[in-house]
Amino acid sequence: MLDLTYETPKPKVIAGAKHDWELVIGMEVHAQISSKAKLFSGASTTFGAEPNSNVAFVDAAMPGMLPVINEYCVEQAVRTGLGLKAAINLNSAFDRKNYFYPDLPQGYQISQLYHPIVGEGEVLVEMGNGVARLVRIERIHMEQDAGKSIHDMDPNMSFVDLNRTGVALMEIVSRPDIRGPEEAAAYLTKLRQILRYLGTCNGDMQSGAMRADVNVSICLPGQYEKYQETQDFDHLGTRCEIKNMNSMRFIQQAIEVEARRQIAIVEGGGTVDQETRLYDPDKGETRSMRSKEEAHDYRYFPDPDLLPLEIEQAWVDDIAAGLPELPDAKKARFMGDFGLTDYDASVLTAEVDTAAYFEEVAAGRDGKQAANWVINELFGRLKKDDRDITDSPVAPAQLGGIIDLIGKGDISGKIAKDLFEIVYTEGGDPAEVVEARGMKQVTDTGAIEAAVDEIIAANPAQVEKARENPKLAGWFVGQVMKATGGKANPKAVNELVAKKLNP
């Protein structure tokens, strides 16, 4: 394991008309727990099903129906907490959060306000170039999702789809440690990466499996440090929550827009109201949704239908023992074992499938060479075809075979790229393709020397120029490679050309 140290990034500063202002950001991320069944019923969580087809009686709040906790969802929440280096609370409890939505049949949401299942943790958010922000996690609690109201199917009516009602969510609440729009996007990216490695959330933001509420406030330089010392929020400006963000790009835009709105209000002598706002990307503005509710507005009380949740330390230990290698540890190992740069290791560990593919290619081979082929050749080709690593037509064994042929001297780097294209489009064993198509590199120095002699004899004027300017020798190398169909060993060609031009 490499001992990596990071410099803390400087906060984002926005110049107002009167002062410079710093941003303070906290995030509440709703992550759908990867589970085939809902939190309190056996109904399916399959995305894209026919409206109202994944609804159990308890989800629809039919009279007399009682919730039954899904143990696997609890396990997934614990696994997430352990992956975020968080404290696991062996005793937690469920509360009813009362509010009215047409797509909330019960008239309340079962959540965990006072006794969450996961306590304080942390996420290391790398910003590149040895800079990283440590974002503290305040808590993770489980709760059930609401349904979906549909307003665009009829000009006079709204429809309700209860398929998402009761789907298990983890609300991952950060401290206000994020100091800029780029950091906010990087934090969400890192959190998503960790959850995908753990297998506790698929991180699909387009389907609603992960979405974020972003709390934004402003403060004068130095005030945040006072807050850190005292934990007194009076040192920070009033925060506004931007609701239901599901795009990294829009999150950054919304933070910038909201911060500038607050600066204009404060410098104009006004007061920022604590409220929930929505971001309109078309207009480039946030607009008020409702005043920010406090806990008492929801009339929280312990859910009488659910006993307190008690779990055993031995069970938590078993889950911890089964955790996979997580991104930070894998990146450090790739840098140490394979000699990769920070950048290459970050790219190759961004997704768990990518990391697994690379490891298979690199097994027993030069790690840097394997990384170059995966990142430059394979990723470039996949991007061109709008495919990802799970849909790659080139298997790790095939790419490894191409690298082996280079190492044995059977093919040159140029031939290898042609071979890669053949394997990508047509498939096949690389070694067999080389034999069948006569792509093997010419290593017979006699044949290469004959080609060199022929090119030199046919170009006496160019020979004189090359002898005056040795850099022009590359022209002869290119001509020999062309004459041999690119099959001549480049090293042998270079050596022979130099020898012939300078006898």
C-alpha positions as CSV (number, residue, x, y, z in Angstrom):
1,M,0.0,0.0,0.0
2,L,1.4,3.4,-1.0
3,D,1.5,6.1,1.6
4,L,-0.3,8.9,-0.2
5,T,-0.5,12.4,1.2
6,Y,-2.8,15.2,-0.2
7,E,-2.9,18.9,0.0
8,T,-6.3,20.4,0.9
9,P,-7.8,22.4,-2.0
10,K,-8.6,26.0,-1.5
11,P,-12.2,27.1,-1.3
12,K,-14.0,28.5,-4.3
13,V,-14.0,32.3,-4.1
14,I,-16.6,34.5,-5.9
15,A,-16.0,38.2,-6.1
16,G,-19.0,40.3,-5.1
17,A,-19.5,44.0,-5.6
18,K,-18.3,44.7,-2.0
19,H,-16.5,41.5,-0.8
20,D,-15.0,38.2,-1.8
21,W,-17.2,35.3,-0.8
22,E,-16.5,31.7,-0.1
23,L,-18.9,28.8,-0.7
24,V,-20.0,26.2,1.9
25,I,-21.8,23.1,0.6
26,G,-23.3,20.0,2.2
27,M,-25.1,17.2,0.3
28,E,-27.9,14.8,1.1
29,V,-27.6,12.0,-1.3
30,H,-30.5,9.6,-1.8
31,A,-29.1,6.2,-3.0
32,Q,-31.5,3.4,-4.0
33,I,-30.4,0.2,-2.2
34,S,-29.7,-2.5,-4.7
35,S,-32.3,-5.1,-3.7
36,K,-34.8,-7.1,-5.6
37,A,-37.5,-6.3,-3.1
38,K,-38.7,-3.2,-1.3
39,L,-37.8,-2.1,2.2
40,F,-41.0,-3.3,3.8
41,S,-42.6,-5.5,1.2
42,G,-41.7,-8.3,-1.2
43,A,-42.8,-6.2,-4.3
44,S,-40.3,-6.0,-7.1
45,T,-38.0,-3.0,-7.6
46,T,-37.5,-3.6,-11.3
47,F,-37.1,-0.3,-13.2
48,G,-39.2,0.4,-16.2
49,A,-42.1,-2.0,-15.3
50,E,-45.7,-1.2,-16.3
51,P,-47.1,1.6,-14.0
52,N,-48.5,0.3,-10.7
53,S,-47.4,-3.3,-11.5
54,N,-44.8,-3.5,-8.7
55,V,-47.1,-2.6,-5.8
56,A,-47.9,-4.8,-2.7
57,F,-50.8,-4.1,-0.4
58,V,-48.6,-2.5,2.2
59,D,-47.1,-0.2,-0.5
60,A,-50.6,1.0,-1.4
61,A,-51.4,1.5,2.3
62,M,-54.3,-0.9,2.3
63,P,-56.1,-1.1,5.7
64,G,-54.5,-3.5,8.1
65,M,-51.3,-4.0,6.2
66,L,-48.2,-4.0,8.3
67,P,-44.6,-3.4,7.2
68,V,-42.0,-6.2,7.5
69,I,-38.3,-5.1,7.4
70,N,-36.2,-6.5,4.5
71,E,-33.1,-7.9,6.1
72,Y,-31.0,-7.7,2.9
73,C,-31.7,-3.9,2.7
74,V,-30.4,-3.6,6.3
75,E,-27.3,-5.6,5.3
76,Q,-26.7,-3.3,2.3
77,A,-26.9,-0.2,4.5
78,V,-24.4,-1.7,7.0
79,R,-22.1,-2.6,4.1
80,T,-22.3,1.0,2.8
81,G,-21.4,2.4,6.2
82,L,-18.4,0.1,6.5
83,G,-17.3,1.1,3.1
84,L,-17.4,4.7,4.1
85,K,-15.4,4.0,7.3
86,A,-18.5,4.9,9.3
87,A,-19.7,3.8,12.8
88,I,-22.4,1.2,12.6
89,N,-25.2,1.6,15.2
90,L,-26.3,-1.7,16.6
91,N,-29.5,-0.1,17.8
92,S,-31.6,2.0,15.4
93,A,-35.3,2.8,15.0
94,F,-37.8,3.9,12.4
95,D,-39.9,7.1,12.6
96,R,-42.9,8.3,10.7
97,K,-42.4,11.5,8.7
98,N,-45.8,13.0,8.1
99,Y,-46.6,15.0,5.0
100,F,-49.0,14.9,2.1
101,Y,-48.1,14.0,-1.5
102,P,-50.6,12.5,-3.9
103,D,-48.0,9.7,-4.6
104,L,-47.5,8.9,-0.9
105,P,-50.5,6.6,-0.1
106,Q,-49.8,6.3,3.6
107,G,-49.6,10.0,4.2
108,Y,-46.2,9.5,5.9
109,Q,-42.8,8.2,5.0
110,I,-41.1,5.7,7.2
111,S,-37.6,7.0,7.9
112,Q,-34.9,7.2,10.6
113,L,-34.5,10.7,12.1
114,Y,-33.4,10.2,15.7
115,H,-31.7,6.8,15.6
116,P,-30.0,6.1,12.1
117,I,-28.4,2.8,11.4
118,V,-25.0,4.4,10.4
119,G,-23.1,7.2,12.1
120,E,-20.1,9.3,11.2
121,G,-17.8,8.3,8.3
122,E,-15.7,10.0,5.6
123,V,-15.0,10.2,1.9
124,L,-11.7,11.2,0.4
125,V,-12.4,13.3,-2.7
126,E,-9.4,13.5,-5.0
127,M,-9.2,16.6,-7.2
128,G,-6.0,15.6,-9.1
129,N,-2.4,16.7,-8.8
130,G,-2.1,15.5,-5.2
131,V,-5.0,17.6,-4.0
132,A,-7.9,16.1,-2.1
133,R,-10.8,17.1,0.2
134,L,-11.8,14.9,3.2
135,V,-15.6,15.1,3.4
136,R,-17.1,13.9,6.6
137,I,-20.3,11.9,6.6
138,E,-22.7,12.8,9.4
139,R,-25.1,9.9,9.1
140,I,-26.8,7.4,6.8
141,H,-30.4,6.4,7.4
142,M,-32.8,4.1,5.6
143,E,-36.1,5.3,4.4
144,Q,-38.8,4.4,1.8
145,D,-39.2,6.3,-1.4
146,A,-42.4,7.9,-2.6
147,G,-44.2,7.2,-5.9
148,K,-44.3,9.3,-9.0
149,S,-46.9,11.9,-10.1
150,I,-47.2,12.2,-13.9
151,H,-48.5,15.4,-15.3
152,D,-47.8,15.2,-19.1
153,M,-50.1,12.4,-20.2
154,D,-53.4,14.4,-20.1
155,P,-54.0,18.1,-20.3
156,N,-56.6,18.0,-17.5
157,M,-55.5,15.1,-15.3
158,S,-52.5,13.9,-13.3
159,F,-51.6,10.2,-12.9
160,V,-49.9,8.4,-10.1
161,D,-47.5,5.5,-10.5
162,L,-46.7,3.7,-7.2
163,N,-44.0,1.4,-8.5
164,R,-41.3,3.3,-6.6
165,T,-43.4,3.6,-3.4
166,G,-41.6,1.7,-0.7
167,V,-38.3,1.3,-2.6
168,A,-35.4,1.3,-0.1
169,L,-33.3,4.4,0.0
170,M,-30.2,5.3,1.9
171,E,-29.9,9.0,2.7
172,I,-26.2,9.8,3.0
173,V,-25.8,13.2,4.7
174,S,-22.5,15.0,4.6
175,R,-21.1,17.7,6.8
176,P,-20.8,21.2,5.2
177,D,-17.2,20.4,4.2
178,I,-17.4,20.9,0.4
179,R,-16.1,24.2,-0.7
180,G,-16.9,24.5,-4.5
181,P,-18.9,23.3,-7.4
182,E,-16.2,21.1,-8.8
183,E,-15.7,19.5,-5.4
184,A,-19.4,18.8,-5.1
185,A,-19.4,16.9,-8.4
186,A,-16.2,15.1,-7.5
187,Y,-17.7,14.1,-4.1
188,L,-20.8,12.7,-5.7
189,T,-18.7,10.9,-8.3
190,K,-16.5,9.3,-5.6
191,L,-19.5,8.4,-3.5
192,R,-21.1,6.7,-6.5
193,Q,-17.9,4.9,-7.3
194,I,-17.7,3.5,-3.7
195,L,-21.3,2.4,-3.7
196,R,-20.9,0.6,-7.1
197,Y,-17.7,-1.2,-5.8
198,L,-19.7,-2.3,-2.8
199,G,-22.7,-3.4,-4.9
200,T,-25.1,-1.4,-2.6
201,C,-26.4,1.0,-5.3
202,N,-26.0,1.0,-9.1
203,G,-25.6,4.8,-9.1
204,D,-27.8,5.3,-12.2
205,M,-28.7,8.9,-11.9
206,Q,-30.9,8.9,-15.0
207,S,-33.3,6.3,-13.6
208,G,-33.4,8.1,-10.2
209,A,-31.3,5.4,-8.4
210,M,-29.1,8.3,-7.1
211,R,-30.0,11.9,-6.7
212,A,-28.8,14.7,-4.5
213,D,-30.1,17.6,-2.5
214,V,-27.4,20.3,-2.4
215,N,-27.3,22.8,0.5
216,V,-25.5,26.0,-0.5
217,S,-24.5,28.9,1.7
218,I,-21.9,31.7,1.5
219,C,-19.5,33.2,4.0
220,L,-16.7,35.8,4.2
221,P,-13.2,34.5,4.2
222,G,-12.1,33.2,7.6
223,Q,-15.7,32.5,8.8
224,Y,-15.6,28.8,7.8
225,E,-12.5,28.3,10.0
226,K,-14.4,29.8,12.9
227,Y,-17.2,27.4,12.3
228,Q,-14.8,24.5,12.3
229,E,-13.4,25.6,15.7
230,T,-16.8,26.2,17.3
231,Q,-19.2,24.1,15.2
232,D,-21.4,27.2,15.5
233,F,-23.5,27.6,12.3
234,D,-23.9,31.3,13.0
235,H,-20.5,31.7,11.4
236,L,-22.0,30.5,8.1
237,G,-24.6,32.1,5.9
238,T,-28.2,30.8,5.8
239,R,-28.3,27.7,3.6
240,C,-30.7,27.0,0.8
241,E,-31.4,23.5,-0.5
242,I,-31.4,22.7,-4.2
243,K,-33.7,19.7,-4.5
244,N,-33.5,16.5,-6.6
245,M,-30.3,17.1,-8.6
246,N,-29.4,14.1,-10.9
247,S,-26.6,15.6,-13.1
248,M,-23.0,16.4,-12.3
249,R,-23.0,19.2,-14.8
250,F,-26.3,20.7,-13.5
251,I,-25.1,20.4,-9.9
252,Q,-22.1,22.6,-10.6
253,Q,-24.2,25.1,-12.5
254,A,-26.8,25.3,-9.8
255,I,-24.3,25.9,-7.0
256,E,-22.7,28.7,-8.9
257,V,-26.1,30.3,-9.8
258,E,-27.4,29.9,-6.2
259,A,-24.2,31.3,-4.6
260,R,-24.3,34.4,-6.8
261,R,-28.0,34.9,-6.0
262,Q,-27.3,34.8,-2.3
263,I,-24.3,37.2,-2.7
264,A,-26.5,39.7,-4.5
265,I,-29.1,39.5,-1.8
266,V,-26.7,40.0,1.1
267,E,-24.7,42.7,-0.5
268,G,-27.9,44.5,-1.4
269,G,-28.8,44.6,2.3
270,G,-31.3,41.7,2.2
271,T,-31.5,38.4,4.1
272,V,-31.3,35.0,2.6
273,D,-34.4,32.9,3.5
274,Q,-33.8,29.3,4.4
275,E,-35.8,27.4,1.8
276,T,-35.9,24.6,-0.7
277,R,-35.3,25.6,-4.3
278,L,-35.3,24.0,-7.8
279,Y,-32.8,24.6,-10.5
280,D,-34.0,25.4,-14.0
281,P,-31.1,24.7,-16.4
282,D,-32.9,26.3,-19.3
283,K,-33.2,29.6,-17.6
284,G,-30.0,29.2,-15.6
285,E,-31.7,30.1,-12.3
286,T,-32.9,28.6,-9.1
287,R,-36.5,29.3,-8.0
288,S,-38.3,28.9,-4.7
289,M,-40.2,25.6,-4.1
290,R,-41.2,26.0,-0.5
291,S,-39.8,27.3,2.8
292,K,-37.4,24.9,4.5
293,E,-39.3,22.7,6.9
294,E,-37.9,21.8,10.3
295,A,-38.3,18.4,12.0
296,H,-41.3,19.5,14.0
297,D,-43.1,20.5,10.8
298,Y,-43.2,16.8,9.9
299,R,-44.6,15.7,13.3
300,Y,-42.0,12.9,13.6
301,F,-42.8,10.1,16.0
302,P,-41.6,6.5,16.4
303,D,-43.4,4.1,14.0
304,P,-45.7,2.0,16.1
305,D,-45.7,-0.8,13.6
306,L,-42.0,-1.4,13.7
307,L,-39.9,-2.6,16.6
308,P,-36.5,-0.9,17.2
309,L,-33.9,-2.5,14.9
310,E,-31.2,-4.4,16.8
311,I,-28.3,-6.1,15.1
312,E,-25.4,-8.0,16.4
313,Q,-21.7,-7.0,16.2
314,A,-20.8,-10.5,15.0
315,W,-23.1,-10.0,12.0
316,V,-21.5,-6.6,11.3
317,D,-18.1,-8.2,11.5
318,D,-19.1,-10.9,9.0
319,I,-20.2,-8.2,6.5
320,A,-16.9,-6.3,7.1
321,A,-14.9,-9.5,6.4
322,G,-16.7,-9.8,3.0
323,L,-16.1,-6.3,1.8
324,P,-14.4,-6.0,-1.6
325,E,-11.2,-4.0,-2.2
326,L,-12.4,-0.4,-2.4
327,P,-11.3,2.3,-4.9
328,D,-8.7,4.1,-2.8
329,A,-7.0,0.8,-1.8
330,K,-7.1,-0.6,-5.4
331,K,-5.7,2.6,-6.8
332,A,-2.8,2.6,-4.3
333,R,-2.1,-1.1,-5.1
334,F,-2.2,-0.4,-8.9
335,M,0.4,2.4,-8.4
336,G,2.6,0.2,-6.3
337,D,2.3,-3.2,-8.0
338,F,2.1,-2.1,-11.6
339,G,4.1,1.2,-11.4
340,L,1.2,3.3,-12.7
341,T,0.9,7.0,-12.5
342,D,-1.7,8.6,-10.3
343,Y,-3.7,9.5,-13.4
344,D,-3.6,6.1,-15.0
345,A,-4.5,4.3,-11.8
346,S,-7.4,6.7,-11.3
347,V,-8.8,6.0,-14.8
348,L,-8.4,2.2,-14.4
349,T,-10.1,2.1,-11.0
350,A,-13.0,4.5,-11.9
351,E,-15.3,1.5,-12.4
352,V,-15.0,-1.9,-10.8
353,D,-15.4,-3.6,-14.2
354,T,-12.6,-1.6,-15.7
355,A,-10.3,-2.4,-12.8
356,A,-11.0,-6.2,-13.2
357,Y,-10.4,-6.0,-16.9
358,F,-7.1,-4.3,-16.5
359,E,-5.9,-6.7,-13.8
360,E,-6.6,-9.7,-16.1
361,V,-4.7,-8.0,-19.0
362,A,-1.7,-7.0,-16.7
363,A,-1.4,-10.4,-15.0
364,G,2.2,-11.5,-15.6
365,R,2.9,-8.6,-18.0
366,D,4.3,-5.1,-17.9
367,G,1.7,-3.0,-16.0
368,K,2.5,0.3,-17.7
369,Q,2.3,-1.3,-21.2
370,A,-1.0,-3.0,-20.3
371,A,-2.4,0.3,-19.0
372,N,-1.4,2.1,-22.2
373,W,-3.2,-0.5,-24.3
374,V,-6.3,-0.5,-22.2
375,I,-6.6,3.3,-21.8
376,N,-5.4,4.5,-25.2
377,E,-6.3,1.8,-27.7
378,L,-9.2,0.0,-26.1
379,F,-11.0,2.9,-24.4
380,G,-10.5,5.1,-27.5
381,R,-12.1,2.5,-29.7
382,L,-14.9,1.8,-27.3
383,K,-15.7,5.5,-27.0
384,K,-15.8,5.8,-30.8
385,D,-18.5,3.1,-30.9
386,D,-20.3,4.4,-27.7
387,R,-19.6,1.2,-25.8
388,D,-18.3,0.5,-22.4
389,I,-15.9,-2.1,-21.0
390,T,-18.7,-4.6,-20.2
391,D,-19.5,-4.6,-23.9
392,S,-16.0,-4.8,-25.2
393,P,-15.5,-7.1,-28.2
394,V,-11.9,-7.7,-27.2
395,A,-11.5,-9.9,-24.2
396,P,-8.7,-9.4,-21.7
397,A,-7.0,-12.6,-22.9
398,Q,-7.0,-11.3,-26.5
399,L,-5.5,-7.9,-25.5
400,G,-3.0,-9.7,-23.4
401,G,-2.1,-11.9,-26.3
402,I,-1.4,-8.9,-28.5
403,I,0.9,-7.5,-25.8
404,D,2.7,-10.9,-25.6
405,L,3.3,-10.9,-29.4
406,I,5.0,-7.5,-29.1
407,G,7.1,-8.7,-26.2
408,K,8.3,-11.8,-28.1
409,G,9.2,-9.6,-31.1
410,D,6.7,-11.3,-33.4
411,I,5.0,-8.0,-34.3
412,S,5.9,-4.3,-34.1
413,G,3.9,-1.7,-32.3
414,K,2.4,-0.5,-35.7
415,I,1.5,-4.1,-36.6
416,A,0.0,-4.5,-33.1
417,K,-2.4,-1.6,-33.8
418,D,-3.5,-3.2,-37.1
419,L,-3.9,-6.5,-35.3
420,F,-6.0,-4.9,-32.5
421,E,-8.4,-3.5,-35.1
422,I,-8.8,-7.0,-36.7
423,V,-9.4,-8.6,-33.4
424,Y,-11.8,-5.8,-32.4
425,T,-13.9,-6.1,-35.5
426,E,-13.5,-9.8,-36.4
427,G,-12.4,-11.6,-33.3
428,G,-10.0,-14.5,-33.2
429,D,-6.9,-15.5,-31.4
430,P,-4.2,-12.8,-32.0
431,A,-1.4,-15.4,-32.6
432,E,-3.5,-17.3,-35.1
433,V,-4.4,-14.1,-36.9
434,V,-0.8,-13.1,-37.2
435,E,0.2,-16.5,-38.7
436,A,-2.8,-16.7,-41.0
437,R,-2.4,-13.2,-42.4
438,G,1.4,-13.2,-42.6
439,M,1.7,-10.3,-40.2
440,K,4.7,-11.6,-38.4
441,Q,7.6,-9.1,-38.1
442,V,10.6,-9.6,-40.3
443,T,13.6,-10.2,-38.1
444,D,15.9,-11.6,-40.7
445,T,18.7,-9.0,-40.8
446,G,19.8,-10.2,-44.2
447,A,16.4,-9.4,-45.7
448,I,16.2,-6.1,-43.9
449,E,19.8,-5.2,-45.0
450,A,18.9,-5.9,-48.6
451,A,15.9,-3.5,-48.4
452,V,18.1,-0.8,-46.8
453,D,20.8,-1.2,-49.5
454,E,18.1,-0.9,-52.2
455,I,16.7,2.3,-50.8
456,I,20.1,3.9,-50.2
457,A,21.3,3.0,-53.8
458,A,18.1,4.5,-55.3
459,N,18.4,7.8,-53.4
460,P,22.1,9.1,-53.6
461,A,21.1,12.8,-53.2
462,Q,19.1,12.0,-50.1
463,V,22.1,10.0,-48.7
464,E,24.3,13.1,-49.0
465,K,21.7,15.2,-47.2
466,A,21.4,12.6,-44.4
467,R,25.1,12.5,-43.9
468,E,25.2,16.3,-43.4
469,N,22.1,16.2,-41.2
470,P,21.7,12.9,-39.3
471,K,18.1,13.7,-38.4
472,L,17.1,13.0,-42.0
473,A,18.0,9.3,-41.5
474,G,14.4,8.8,-40.4
475,W,13.3,9.2,-44.0
476,F,15.2,6.1,-44.9
477,V,13.7,4.2,-42.0
478,G,10.3,5.1,-43.2
479,Q,11.0,4.0,-46.8
480,V,12.3,0.7,-45.6
481,M,9.3,0.1,-43.4
482,K,7.1,1.0,-46.3
483,A,9.0,-1.4,-48.7
484,T,8.6,-4.3,-46.2
485,G,4.9,-3.6,-45.5
486,G,5.7,-2.4,-42.0
487,K,6.9,-5.9,-41.0
488,A,10.6,-5.1,-40.6
489,N,11.9,-4.9,-37.0
490,P,12.1,-1.1,-36.4
491,K,15.1,-1.5,-34.1
492,A,17.0,-3.5,-36.7
493,V,16.1,-1.0,-39.5
494,N,17.3,2.0,-37.4
495,E,20.6,0.3,-36.6
496,L,21.3,-0.7,-40.2
497,V,20.3,2.7,-41.7
498,A,22.7,4.4,-39.2
499,K,25.5,2.0,-40.1
500,K,25.0,2.3,-43.8
501,L,24.8,6.1,-43.8
502,N,27.9,6.4,-41.6
503,P,30.2,3.6,-42.7
